[in-house]
Amino acid sequence: MKTVKVTLNSIDKVKSFVNEISHFEFDFDLVSGRYVIDAKSIMGIFSLDLSKPIDLNIHADGENLDIAMKVLADYIAE
């Protein structure tokens, strides 16, 4: 598992983010405070405070993790 910070500060960004990660078989969780949300759930994402970066837990390793990191490059917070 790897944790990165992602920025999802617009409706279009949330839609494209969910579309991108839905292609993967493994799990992604968004963690904001004490809330853990399935990152493939648009409704779940909109229940979070999107004004600041959110922790994304990627439940993968090896080649799968490398591919996911490339796909998520546009969403990872600096």
Secondary structure, DSSP 8 states (H G I E B T S, - for coil): -EEEEE---SHHHHHHHHHHHTT-SS-EEEEETTEEEETT-HHHHHTS-TTS-EEEEE---HHHHHHHHHHTTTTB--
